[in-house]
Amino acid sequence: LSVKCSWLAPCEFRSIIARLLDLARWNAQAAQAVYGGNRQPLGDYLMKFIIPAMAALLATTSIAHAADVRGDAQDFVKNASIGGIFEIESSKIALQRSQDAEVKTFAQKMIDEHRAAAAKLKAASKESGLKLVLNTTLDKEHQEKISELKKVDAKDFDDKYLDAQKEAHEKTVDIFEDYAEKDDTNPVLKTFANNTLPTLKAHEDKVEGIEDHEDHKDNH
């Protein structure tokens, strides 16, 4: 059984069911009090059919909601961990291949700050109590991008690396904002997402600044 309600948040729906269940119990008790030892058709009906059905519905919606919260959290930590790994691995290549001091400084910053973010994500995932699994390797899409960075001509490397950083950070910011703004997400992971967003956005701004600087040098 799956309950969907587009105009109510899951927590609001469960609250309504819980209130109706309390009302049904009250009516059953009231009916027993009024009828005393005589037949109690309303009370019997409520006790035998309505209250058990509503209790089952409340339990089902609670279980479904818990599954949704965990599913959203698992998607978030999976995408966040993959994004972080890509930032670190691509920046390691930049340290080896780039001939630009500004680019290499930025690459080292990405390694340091994304390692720190990865440690915080791991801690938040554990604290969430949801038994989440973080990726420790890249998916196929990001692995192909790493391969491209390794093969690109030296003269084109910086542009390719910066473009990859820009695209990756835009995607990561969207992932973090979506999770932070969504209702009924895990509070520990939501706090992590909100606290990490300023750093990710600062990375975005830095990439754009370096690209502008590189364009300026190319034009002179």
Secondary structure as the mmCIF struct_conf table of DSSP 4:
data_model
#
loop_
_struct_conf.conf_type_id
_struct_conf.id
_struct_conf.beg_label_comp_id
_struct_conf.beg_label_asym_id
_struct_conf.beg_label_seq_id
_struct_conf.end_label_comp_id
_struct_conf.end_label_asym_id
_struct_conf.end_label_seq_id
TURN_TY1_P TURN_TY1_P1 SER A 6 TRP A 7
BEND BEND1 LEU A 8 LEU A 8
HELX_RH_AL_P HELX_RH_AL_P1 PRO A 10 TYR A 35
TURN_TY1_P TURN_TY1_P2 GLY A 36 GLY A 37
BEND BEND2 ASN A 38 ASN A 38
HELX_RH_AL_P HELX_RH_AL_P2 PRO A 41 TYR A 45
HELX_RH_PI_P HELX_RH_PI_P1 LEU A 46 ILE A 50
HELX_RH_AL_P HELX_RH_AL_P3 ILE A 51 ARG A 97
HELX_RH_AL_P HELX_RH_AL_P4 ALA A 101 SER A 128
TURN_TY1_P TURN_TY1_P3 GLY A 129 GLY A 129
BEND BEND3 LEU A 130 LEU A 130
BEND BEND4 THR A 137 THR A 137
HELX_RH_AL_P HELX_RH_AL_P5 LYS A 140 LYS A 151
BEND BEND5 VAL A 152 VAL A 152
HELX_RH_3T_P HELX_RH_3T_P1 ALA A 154 ASP A 156
HELX_RH_AL_P HELX_RH_AL_P6 PHE A 157 GLU A 181
BEND BEND6 LYS A 182 LYS A 182
TURN_TY1_P TURN_TY1_P4 ASP A 183 ASP A 184
HELX_RH_AL_P HELX_RH_AL_P7 PRO A 187 ASP A 218
TURN_TY1_P TURN_TY1_P5 ASN A 219 ASN A 219
#
